[in-house]
């Protein structure tokens, strides 16, 4: 019995000593990609920011959704569950397009733009970290409460998602 235990210990120790952390990481990454394909196309971390971000998760959150007349509106969002298109030369492409409607307090669409945003990325990896920066100038819009309604299209998978951001334009002065 003692010899069996020693043999089991030796085999376990040998397996641990020869474990390949890079292979383990590649296996985990493959599992994450598989799980990603099951996530509904949507977005997380939709916020107003003080200025356009400088990278994924690298932004300065704005403290308020009230903007001065003529002040640019910067929005940040992290889409999730999008797909990738396999390209030649071991490349992957993700491609997202957004339409934008501005809706006033009565529910009327006061401005609309198809293809407001068109963003894509080609990479040798199936990137899971992708961010959208949206800049809007509403010069001349009257003071009041509004809603930004974004419709996001994943051009690879054909899936659609949408999200809203309530904001206000303050009175001048």
LONUTOR-124599 format. One line per 10 residues: number of its first residue (from 1); for each residue y, z, x negated of N, C-alpha, C. Coordinates in pm, 1 decimal. Layout:
! LONUTOR-124599
NUM	Y:Z:X:Y:Z:X:Y:Z:X  ...
//
This chain:
! LONUTOR-124599
1	-119.0:0.0:-82.7:0.0:0.0:0.0:125.7:0.0:-87.3  118.2:80.0:-192.6:233.1:88.1:-281.5:262.0:-47.4:-345.6  157.4:-120.3:-381.9:175.0:-252.5:-442.9:237.7:-350.8:-343.4  201.1:-337.4:-216.4:257.8:-424.0:-113.4:406.9:-395.2:-99.3  443.6:-267.2:-96.1:585.2:-230.7:-86.4:663.5:-279.9:-207.3  605.7:-267.1:-324.6:672.3:-315.2:-445.8:689.9:-466.9:-438.6  589.5:-536.6:-390.3:598.3:-681.8:-377.7:706.1:-721.5:-276.3  712.5:-653.8:-161.9:815.7:-681.8:-60.3:954.1:-655.1:-119.0  969.2:-541.4:-189.0:1097.0:-508.9:-251.8:1136.7:-616.1:-353.2  1042.5:-659.7:-434.6:1071.4:-760.4:-536.8:1112.1:-892.4:-472.5
11	1044.1:-930.3:-364.8:1077.6:-1055.4:-296.2:1215.7:-1045.9:-231.8  1245.3:-932.7:-169.9:1376.0:-913.2:-107.0:1485.8:-914.9:-212.1  1464.7:-844.4:-321.8:1563.2:-840.4:-428.1:1585.3:-979.4:-486.5  1479.4:-1055.0:-505.2:1491.0:-1190.3:-559.3:1570.0:-1279.0:-463.3  1544.5:-1266.1:-333.4:1617.1:-1347.3:-235.3:1765.5:-1313.1:-236.1  1796.4:-1183.5:-243.5:1936.3:-1141.3:-246.1:2001.9:-1186.0:-377.0  1932.2:-1172.2:-486.5:1987.9:-1208.3:-616.4:2014.9:-1358.2:-625.2  1936.2:-1439.0:-554.2:1952.2:-1583.9:-561.8:2023.6:-1641.0:-440.0  2081.6:-1556.8:-357.3:2155.2:-1606.0:-239.8:2269.6:-1694.9:-287.3  2295.3:-1799.2:-211.4:2400.8:-1893.6:-246.5:2516.1:-1876.1:-148.3
21	2622.2:-1804.9:-187.8:2734.4:-1780.4:-96.6:2799.7:-1909.6:-46.8  2805.5:-2012.7:-129.6:2865.1:-2138.5:-86.3:2779.9:-2205.5:21.6  2648.3:-2197.9:6.8:2559.6:-2253.6:109.1:2572.4:-2173.3:238.2  2584.9:-2041.2:225.9:2603.1:-1957.0:343.9:2734.3:-1991.8:414.7  2839.1:-2015.0:337.1:2968.4:-2051.8:394.6:2959.4:-2187.1:464.1  2894.6:-2284.5:404.8:2878.2:-2417.1:466.2:2801.5:-2406.1:597.3  2698.8:-2322.5:601.1:2621.9:-2301.4:724.2:2709.2:-2237.8:832.0  2789.1:-2139.4:793.2:2879.2:-2073.8:889.1:2984.5:-2172.0:940.5  3038.4:-2254.3:852.2:3138.6:-2352.9:894.5:3078.5:-2453.4:992.2  2957.4:-2494.4:968.6:2888.6:-2587.3:1059.6:2871.8:-2522.5:1196.9
31	2838.2:-2394.0:1200.1:2824.1:-2321.7:1327.4:2958.9:-2310.0:1399.3  3066.6:-2289.6:1324.7:3200.0:-2280.9:1384.4:3237.7:-2415.0:1447.5  3212.2:-2525.3:1378.4:3242.2:-2658.3:1432.6:3162.5:-2680.7:1560.8  3037.2:-2641.4:1561.5:2955.1:-2656.4:1682.2:3011.8:-2573.1:1797.5  3054.3:-2451.0:1769.4:3113.8:-2366.1:1873.7:3245.2:-2426.1:1921.5  3323.7:-2482.8:1831.2:3453.2:-2542.9:1864.2:3436.7:-2652.4:1969.5  3329.6:-2730.7:1956.8:3309.3:-2841.5:2050.5:3284.0:-2792.0:2193.4  3255.2:-2665.5:2208.4:3230.5:-2607.2:2341.3:3354.4:-2538.9:2399.3  3459.2:-2525.4:2318.0:3583.3:-2461.6:2363.1:3661.2:-2561.0:2448.0  3709.8:-2520.7:2564.7:3791.9:-2613.0:2644.2:3918.6:-2652.1:2567.0
41	3959.7:-2777.3:2583.1:4084.0:-2822.5:2521.3:4198.6:-2746.5:2585.8  4270.4:-2671.3:2505.8:4381.1:-2589.5:2555.7:4471.2:-2556.9:2437.5  4548.7:-2453.5:2450.2:4637.2:-2412.9:2342.7:4652.6:-2261.9:2344.9  4688.2:-2210.9:2230.3:4713.5:-2067.0:2217.0:4843.1:-2049.4:2140.2  4897.0:-1931.5:2149.7:5016.1:-1895.9:2072.3:5132.2:-1991.3:2101.2  5160.2:-2015.3:2228.8:5273.5:-2098.4:2269.0:5396.3:-2008.2:2274.3  5493.6:-2036.6:2188.4:5611.5:-1949.8:2179.2:5736.1:-2032.0:2146.1  5850.8:-1972.6:2176.0:5976.6:-2025.1:2125.3:5994.5:-1969.4:1984.9  6042.0:-2055.1:1894.4:6064.1:-2012.8:1756.6:6210.0:-2038.6:1718.4  6255.4:-1969.2:1616.0:6394.5:-1978.7:1572.5:6424.2:-2111.2:1501.8
51	6320.8:-2172.9:1447.2:6333.7:-2299.0:1374.3:6194.5:-2361.2:1366.6  6184.9:-2489.7:1336.1:6050.7:-2548.6:1324.0:5966.6:-2472.6:1221.2  5837.3:-2463.8:1248.3:5748.0:-2391.0:1157.9:5734.3:-2466.7:1026.5  5686.8:-2395.4:927.1:5661.1:-2458.3:797.6:5511.6:-2474.3:771.9  5428.7:-2440.0:869.4:5284.3:-2454.8:857.9:5215.5:-2383.8:972.6  5084.6:-2399.0:979.5:5005.9:-2333.4:1083.9:5019.7:-2181.7:1071.6  5069.4:-2118.7:1177.5:5087.6:-1973.6:1177.2:5207.1:-1926.7:1096.3  5287.9:-2020.2:1046.0:5402.3:-1985.1:961.6:5529.4:-2019.7:1039.4  5580.2:-1921.7:1111.6:5696.1:-1943.7:1198.2:5774.5:-1814.2:1213.5  5897.5:-1830.2:1265.4:5981.9:-1714.2:1297.3:5996.9:-1712.0:1448.9
61	5932.2:-1615.4:1511.9:5936.4:-1605.0:1657.2:6079.0:-1576.6:1704.3  6117.5:-1643.2:1808.3:6249.0:-1622.2:1869.0:6238.6:-1503.2:1963.7  6340.4:-1419.1:1964.9:6337.6:-1297.2:2045.3:6365.1:-1320.5:2193.3  6420.8:-1435.5:2228.5:6464.7:-1456.5:2365.8:6436.3:-1599.3:2409.2  6425.7:-1617.8:2540.6:6411.7:-1752.6:2595.1:6543.3:-1800.7:2656.3  6652.7:-1733.6:2623.3:6785.9:-1772.3:2670.3:6855.5:-1844.9:2555.2  6905.6:-1964.9:2585.2:6967.9:-2049.3:2484.0:7113.3:-2074.6:2519.7  7197.5:-2081.7:2418.6:7338.7:-2116.4:2437.4:7347.6:-2265.0:2472.6  7450.7:-2306.4:2544.5:7468.5:-2449.2:2571.1:7471.4:-2528.4:2439.7  7393.8:-2635.1:2434.5:7388.9:-2719.0:2315.7:7296.7:-2670.6:2205.6
71	7242.7:-2551.1:2218.5:7152.9:-2497.2:2116.1:7016.6:-2565.6:2126.9  6958.2:-2611.6:2014.7:6826.1:-2674.8:2022.3:6718.3:-2573.2:2061.0  6617.3:-2622.6:2130.5:6503.5:-2540.4:2172.9:6384.6:-2581.1:2087.8  6331.5:-2485.4:2013.8:6215.1:-2509.8:1929.1:6094.4:-2438.6:1989.9  5988.5:-2514.0:2014.1:5863.6:-2457.5:2064.9:5753.4:-2478.6:1962.0  5660.1:-2385.3:1959.9:5545.7:-2389.2:1868.6:5420.2:-2364.7:1952.0  5313.2:-2440.2:1923.4:5186.0:-2420.6:1994.0:5070.5:-2455.4:1900.3  4958.0:-2389.5:1922.2:4836.7:-2415.9:1845.6:4729.4:-2468.3:1940.1  4707.1:-2600.0:1941.1:4602.0:-2655.0:2026.5:4463.5:-2614.8:1974.6  4370.0:-2599.5:2066.3:4231.4:-2567.3:2031.0:4138.0:-2652.8:2116.0
81	4017.8:-2672.3:2067.8:3916.6:-2745.5:2142.9:3934.8:-2896.4:2140.6  4020.4:-2947.9:2054.6:4038.1:-3092.7:2045.1:3921.1:-3153.8:1968.4  3912.1:-3286.4:1975.9:3803.5:-3356.3:1907.9:3851.6:-3429.2:1784.1  3757.5:-3485.3:1712.4:3785.7:-3563.0:1592.9:3717.5:-3697.7:1604.6  3780.1:-3797.6:1551.8:3723.7:-3931.4:1544.4:3680.5:-3955.3:1400.9  3556.2:-3999.6:1382.1:3506.3:-4030.8:1247.9:3566.5:-4164.6:1203.4  3627.4:-4165.4:1087.6:3687.3:-4285.6:1030.1:3610.7:-4324.9:904.1  3633.5:-4445.8:853.1:3571.5:-4483.0:725.0:3615.8:-4389.4:612.0  3545.3:-4395.4:502.9:3576.4:-4316.3:382.7:3566.8:-4166.1:407.2  3476.0:-4124.2:492.7:3451.3:-3982.1:519.6:3574.7:-3909.8:571.0
91	3656.3:-3979.9:651.0:3775.3:-3919.0:709.3:3752.1:-3886.3:855.9  3825.1:-3784.7:902.5:3829.2:-3747.9:1043.3:3974.8:-3759.5:1089.0  3990.6:-3796.4:1215.4:4125.1:-3803.7:1270.6:4131.8:-3722.8:1399.0  4239.0:-3645.8:1413.4:4271.5:-3585.0:1541.7:4406.1:-3641.8:1582.4  4420.9:-3665.3:1713.7:4541.2:-3732.9:1762.0:4577.8:-3674.5:1898.0  4695.1:-3613.6:1904.9:4743.3:-3550.5:2026.7:4876.6:-3611.8:2067.6  4892.3:-3633.3:2197.6:5016.1:-3685.4:2254.6:5057.0:-3590.3:2366.1  5187.8:-3566.4:2379.8:5236.9:-3477.3:2485.5:5346.8:-3545.6:2566.2  5338.5:-3530.0:2696.1:5447.6:-3565.6:2786.5:5523.4:-3437.8:2817.8  5651.2:-3451.6:2850.9:5733.0:-3334.6:2882.1:5811.8:-3358.1:3009.4
101	5808.1:-3259.6:3097.6:5895.1:-3254.5:3215.3:5979.7:-3128.7:3203.9  6108.1:-3141.7:3238.0:6194.0:-3024.1:3251.1:6215.2:-3004.6:3400.4  6183.2:-2885.5:3446.7:6185.3:-2854.4:3589.3:6290.4:-2746.2:3613.0  6375.4:-2766.6:3713.0:6479.4:-2667.1:3741.0:6424.0:-2556.4:3831.3  6509.6:-2459.4:3863.3:6467.2:-2341.3:3940.3:6417.2:-2377.2:4079.9  6460.6:-2490.7:4134.3:6415.3:-2530.8:4268.5:6283.1:-2607.6:4263.6  6231.0:-2632.9:4141.1:6104.1:-2703.8:4127.0:6119.8:-2854.5:4109.7  6242.5:-2902.0:4099.6:6267.3:-3045.7:4083.9:6260.0:-3084.6:3936.1  6193.1:-3196.5:3909.0:6189.2:-3249.4:3773.3:6325.2:-3313.2:3746.1  6399.0:-3257.7:3650.2:6533.8:-3307.2:3619.7:6535.6:-3399.1:3497.7
111	6427.1:-3398.7:3421.4:6415.3:-3487.3:3305.9:6268.5:-3499.6:3271.9  6227.9:-3619.7:3230.9:6087.9:-3643.2:3199.6:6077.1:-3743.2:3085.9  5980.5:-3722.0:2998.5:5961.0:-3814.3:2886.3:5811.6:-3825.7:2856.7  5756.9:-3945.0:2883.8:5618.5:-3974.4:2844.5:5616.5:-3992.5:2693.0  5511.9:-3943.8:2628.8:5501.6:-3958.4:2483.9:5610.0:-3884.5:2407.6  5653.5:-3771.7:2462.4:5757.3:-3690.9:2396.8:5715.0:-3654.5:2254.6  5585.8:-3629.1:2237.1:5531.9:-3591.9:2106.2:5407.8:-3675.7:2080.8  5395.1:-3726.1:1959.7:5276.0:-3799.6:1918.6:5242.0:-3750.6:1778.6  5133.3:-3677.4:1766.8:5100.2:-3612.3:1640.4:4954.8:-3639.2:1604.2  4932.6:-3680.5:1481.0:4795.1:-3701.7:1437.8:4777.5:-3654.8:1294.3
121	4652.3:-3641.0:1257.0:4618.0:-3596.0:1122.9:4488.9:-3664.1:1082.2  4487.7:-3717.4:961.3:4365.0:-3769.8:903.0:4329.8:-3681.2:784.3  4203.3:-3639.9:780.0:4160.8:-3544.0:679.2:4012.5:-3564.2:647.9  3971.8:-3517.4:532.3:3830.0:-3519.1:497.4:3756.1:-3401.8:561.7  3827.1:-3317.4:631.7:3768.9:-3201.5:701.1:3797.0:-3211.1:850.4  3716.1:-3147.2:929.2:3741.5:-3134.8:1072.9:3832.0:-3012.8:1091.1  3960.5:-3034.7:1068.7:4056.2:-2925.2:1067.8:4057.0:-2848.3:1200.4  4053.2:-2717.3:1190.4:4060.1:-2629.5:1306.8:4198.3:-2566.9:1319.5  4278.1:-2578.7:1217.7:4413.9:-2524.2:1220.7:4510.4:-2640.9:1230.3  4569.2:-2655.1:1349.0:4664.0:-2762.4:1373.3:4771.8:-2705.2:1463.2
131	4896.1:-2736.7:1432.5:5007.0:-2681.7:1510.3:5095.8:-2793.5:1559.1  5165.0:-2764.3:1667.2:5262.1:-2857.3:1722.5:5399.6:-2791.7:1718.7  5496.2:-2863.8:1667.4:5636.4:-2822.8:1671.4:5708.4:-2919.6:1763.0  5774.4:-2867.7:1862.6:5847.8:-2950.6:1957.5:5993.4:-2907.7:1956.8  6083.4:-3002.9:1938.8:6226.8:-2976.0:1935.8:6291.7:-3050.0:2050.6  6372.7:-2978.9:2126.2:6437.1:-3036.1:2243.0:6585.2:-3003.2:2239.4  6666.3:-3103.7:2263.2:6811.0:-3084.0:2275.8:6848.4:-3112.0:2420.9  6912.2:-3016.0:2484.9:6949.8:-3030.6:2625.9:7101.6:-3023.8:2641.4  7172.4:-3089.3:2550.1:7318.6:-3094.1:2557.9:7362.8:-3142.0:2695.8  7459.3:-3073.6:2751.4:7515.8:-3115.1:2879.8:7442.2:-3063.8:3001.8
141	7328.3:-2999.7:2983.4:7255.9:-2944.9:3098.5:7331.5:-2823.6:3151.7  7340.7:-2809.9:3283.5:7412.3:-2694.3:3338.8:7338.9:-2563.1:3312.3  7413.9:-2455.6:3311.1:7354.2:-2322.8:3296.1:7253.8:-2302.1:3408.3  7146.7:-2231.0:3378.4:7047.1:-2202.2:3480.6:6909.8:-2180.6:3420.2  6813.6:-2157.9:3509.8:6675.5:-2132.6:3468.8:6595.4:-2261.6:3484.3  6509.9:-2285.1:3384.6:6431.0:-2407.8:3378.3:6289.9:-2375.5:3329.9  6206.7:-2478.5:3339.0:6071.0:-2468.3:3286.9:6041.9:-2595.4:3208.5  5987.1:-2578.3:3089.2:5931.4:-2690.4:3013.6:5785.5:-2702.0:3055.2  5746.5:-2819.3:3099.5:5606.2:-2842.1:3136.9:5552.2:-2953.0:3046.7  5464.7:-2913.4:2954.2:5402.1:-3006.5:2861.1:5263.6:-3044.3:2912.5
151	5232.9:-3173.5:2910.5:5097.8:-3221.7:2937.0:5047.4:-3279.3:2806.0  4939.9:-3221.6:2755.9:4886.7:-3255.4:2624.7:4760.3:-3338.8:2641.6  4752.9:-3450.5:2569.5:4639.0:-3541.7:2575.4:4570.1:-3545.3:2439.5  4440.0:-3522.2:2440.7:4358.5:-3539.3:2320.5:4311.7:-3684.1:2322.5  4368.8:-3766.0:2239.0:4340.8:-3909.3:2239.5:4199.3:-3940.0:2191.2  4134.9:-3844.9:2126.9:3998.8:-3864.7:2079.5:3896.6:-3836.5:2188.8  3910.3:-3723.2:2254.0:3810.4:-3683.2:2354.4:3845.3:-3729.4:2495.3  3973.3:-3764.7:2517.4:4016.2:-3800.6:2652.4:4049.0:-3680.1:2738.7  4042.0:-3560.7:2682.0:4070.5:-3439.1:2758.1:4220.8:-3415.5:2769.4  4258.7:-3343.3:2873.7:4399.1:-3313.3:2900.4:4415.7:-3164.2:2921.4
161	4530.3:-3113.4:2881.7:4564.7:-2973.1:2901.1:4714.4:-2967.4:2928.2  4760.3:-2856.8:2983.5:4904.7:-2842.9:3003.6:4945.4:-2697.5:2984.5  5074.2:-2680.9:2957.6:5128.5:-2545.8:2944.4:5276.1:-2549.3:2978.1  5329.0:-2433.1:3016.9:5467.8:-2419.0:3058.6:5537.9:-2315.0:2970.9  5668.9:-2334.3:2960.5:5755.3:-2234.2:2896.8:5880.6:-2221.5:2980.5  5904.8:-2101.3:3031.0:6027.3:-2074.6:3106.4:6140.8:-2047.7:3008.3  6258.0:-2104.4:3038.8:6374.4:-2080.0:2954.7:6499.2:-2084.1:3040.4  6608.1:-2040.3:2980.5:6735.3:-2036.5:3050.2:6846.3:-2089.5:2959.5  6937.7:-2161.3:3018.2:7059.2:-2201.7:2946.5:7169.4:-2108.5:2996.9  7229.3:-2036.4:2903.4:7333.0:-1939.1:2937.5:7461.1:-2011.2:2977.4
171	7545.6:-1940.4:3047.1:7677.8:-1993.0:3080.7:7761.0:-2004.1:2954.3  7846.9:-2104.1:2949.8:7935.0:-2121.2:2833.3:8034.2:-2005.3:2827.2  8067.4:-1967.5:2705.8:8171.1:-1866.0:2690.3:8122.5:-1735.8:2655.3
//
